[in-house]
Amino acid sequence: MEIKILENDNLYVRVDMPGVPDDGVHHKVDSMRQKVVYFSGEETLGSDGDKVDDDVREYSGTAGLGCNCCEITGVDAKMKDGVLRMIVSRVKVKDHDNKCTLFLPPNTGVCGDDMLVLPNENEVKFYGENKEVCEHDESCRIFMGAVKGSSFCAPGVPPLSHDIAWDAEFGVLKVRVSPPGSNISSE
């Protein structure tokens, strides 16, 4: 999570929520506690009334003010590639002579175009770099790692012999590995 105070005294809040679709997060302002509550995990129904996805990821948290001199006046929230970005506007209602810099921290994702999946004889490596999506993002983040071929390949069959496909959606990388000459795949 990233929180910072902008030049206009608004707060910028960025929260990673991998696996949540762009329309899968909701927020509300709790004016009594001077915070923004955000959550995901509601089921999505298709046009036929059936659930669209059984694998719903659930997140919740808060971000807000740590003072009693300001009130939240608005929230501009956008969700993209598994990252929630909010601009929280506030106004000073007490103690107008002092600048307020207090806030309570609550507790990015990568899209498919920004990912590389590189198999070699022993493992499948992955590398992803999210781009600066919002003008307030401090810097890009890099995600990288590897999965040993022995965890998904038959003994003696190197990862390069398999069909490997990948995609990243809502900040989650999915790598599909199919054995040679087979229609079976494992993720």
C-alpha positions in Angstrom: 0.0 0.0 0.0 1.1 3.5 -0.7 -0.3 6.7 0.8 1.0 10.2 0.3 -0.2 13.8 0.7 -0.5 15.7 -2.6 0.4 19.3 -3.1 -3.3 20.3 -2.8 -3.6 18.4 0.6 -5.6 15.6 -0.9 -4.5 12.1 0.0 -3.4 9.6 -2.7 -4.0 6.0 -1.6 -2.9 3.0 -3.7 -3.9 -0.6 -2.6 -3.0 -3.9 -4.3 -5.9 -6.2 -4.7 -4.7 -8.9 -7.1 -7.5 -10.9 -8.8 -10.2 -8.2 -8.4 -11.7 -7.1 -11.7 -11.8 -3.4 -12.6 -15.5 -3.2 -11.5 -15.1 -5.5 -8.5 -14.4 -3.0 -5.7 -16.7 -0.7 -3.7 -16.0 2.1 -1.2 -17.9 4.3 1.1 -17.0 7.2 3.4 -17.5 6.7 7.1 -17.9 10.3 8.2 -18.1 9.4 11.9 -14.6 7.9 11.9 -13.3 10.1 9.1 -12.2 7.2 6.9 -12.8 5.5 3.6 -13.9 1.9 3.8 -13.2 -0.3 0.7 -14.1 -3.9 0.0 -14.4 -6.5 -2.8 -15.7 -10.0 -3.1 -19.3 -9.5 -4.1 -20.6 -12.1 -6.5 -21.0 -11.0 -10.1 -24.1 -12.3 -11.9 -24.3 -12.8 -15.7 -27.2 -11.7 -17.9 -28.8 -15.1 -17.2 -28.7 -14.6 -13.4 -26.0 -17.2 -12.9 -22.8 -16.5 -11.1 -20.0 -15.4 -13.4 -17.1 -16.6 -11.3 -16.9 -18.9 -8.3 -13.3 -17.8 -7.4 -14.1 -14.4 -5.9 -11.2 -12.7 -4.1 -12.2 -10.8 -1.0 -10.3 -7.8 0.3 -11.3 -5.0 2.7 -9.6 -2.2 4.5 -9.7 1.5 5.5 -7.8 4.6 4.8 -8.5 7.9 6.5 -7.6 10.9 8.6 -5.7 10.7 11.9 -6.8 14.1 13.1 -10.0 15.8 14.3 -9.4 19.0 12.4 -10.4 17.7 8.9 -13.3 16.0 7.2 -13.4 13.9 4.0 -15.3 15.7 1.3 -14.9 13.2 -1.5 -13.3 10.1 -3.0 -12.3 9.5 -6.6 -11.6 5.7 -6.8 -10.4 3.8 -9.8 -9.5 0.1 -10.1 -7.2 -1.2 -12.8 -5.1 -4.4 -13.2 -5.7 -5.4 -9.6 -4.7 -2.0 -8.0 -7.2 0.4 -6.4 -6.2 4.0 -6.6 -8.1 6.7 -4.6 -7.8 10.4 -4.4 -9.3 11.4 -1.0 -10.2 15.1 -0.8 -10.5 16.7 2.6 -11.3 20.1 4.1 -10.0 21.6 7.3 -12.9 22.4 9.6 -11.0 23.2 12.9 -7.7 24.8 13.8 -7.4 26.7 10.4 -4.0 28.2 11.2 -2.0 24.9 11.3 -1.5 22.7 8.3 -2.7 19.1 8.9 -0.5 16.2 7.7 -1.9 13.4 9.7 -3.6 10.3 8.2 -4.2 6.7 9.2 -2.7 4.2 6.8 -4.9 1.2 6.0 -3.5 -1.9 6.1 -0.1 -2.7 -8.7 -0.6 -5.0 -10.5 0.7 -6.1 -13.8 -1.2 -6.6 -17.1 -0.4 -9.3 -19.6 1.4 -6.9 -22.0 3.9 -6.2 -19.2 4.9 -9.8 -18.4 7.6 -12.1 -19.7 7.6 -15.9 -19.1 10.8 -17.5 -20.0 11.2 -21.3 -19.8 14.6 -22.9 -19.8 15.9 -26.5 -19.3 15.3 -26.5 -15.5 12.6 -23.9 -14.7 10.1 -21.3 -15.9 11.1 -17.8 -15.0 8.7 -14.8 -14.9 9.3 -11.1 -14.9 6.7 -8.3 -14.8 7.0 -4.6 -14.5 4.0 -2.4 -13.9 4.0 0.9 -15.6 3.2 4.2 -14.0 -0.6 4.2 -14.5 -1.4 7.2 -12.4 0.5 10.5 -12.2 0.8 10.0 -8.4 2.4 6.6 -8.5 5.9 6.9 -6.9 7.6 4.3 -9.2 7.0 1.1 -11.0 7.3 -2.2 -9.3 9.0 -5.3 -10.5 7.8 -8.8 -9.9 10.0 -11.8 -10.7 10.5 -15.3 -9.7 10.8 -18.9 -11.0 9.1 -22.3 -10.7 11.3 -25.4 -10.9 10.4 -27.7 -13.7 10.4 -30.7 -11.3 7.3 -29.3 -9.6 5.2 -29.7 -12.8 7.2 -31.8 -15.3 7.5 -35.6 -15.6 11.0 -36.8 -14.5 13.4 -36.2 -17.4 11.1 -34.0 -19.4 12.4 -30.4 -19.4 10.1 -27.4 -19.3 11.2 -26.4 -22.8 9.4 -29.6 -24.2 6.1 -28.4 -22.8 3.6 -25.9 -24.4 3.6 -22.9 -22.1 1.0 -20.0 -22.2 0.5 -17.2 -19.8 -1.8 -14.3 -19.1 -2.1 -11.6 -16.4 -5.5 -10.3 -15.5 -6.4 -8.0 -12.6 -2.8 -8.3 -11.3 -2.7 -12.1 -11.2 -0.3 -14.1 -13.4 -1.6 -17.4 -14.7 0.9 -19.8 -16.4 -0.5 -22.9 -18.2 1.8 -25.8 -18.9 0.7 -28.6 -21.1 2.8 -31.8 -21.5 4.1 -32.5 -25.0 1.5 -34.1 -27.2 -1.3 -33.7 -24.6 -4.4 -31.6 -24.2 -4.0 -31.7 -20.4 -2.6 -28.6 -18.7 -1.7 -27.6 -15.2 -1.7 -24.0 -13.7 
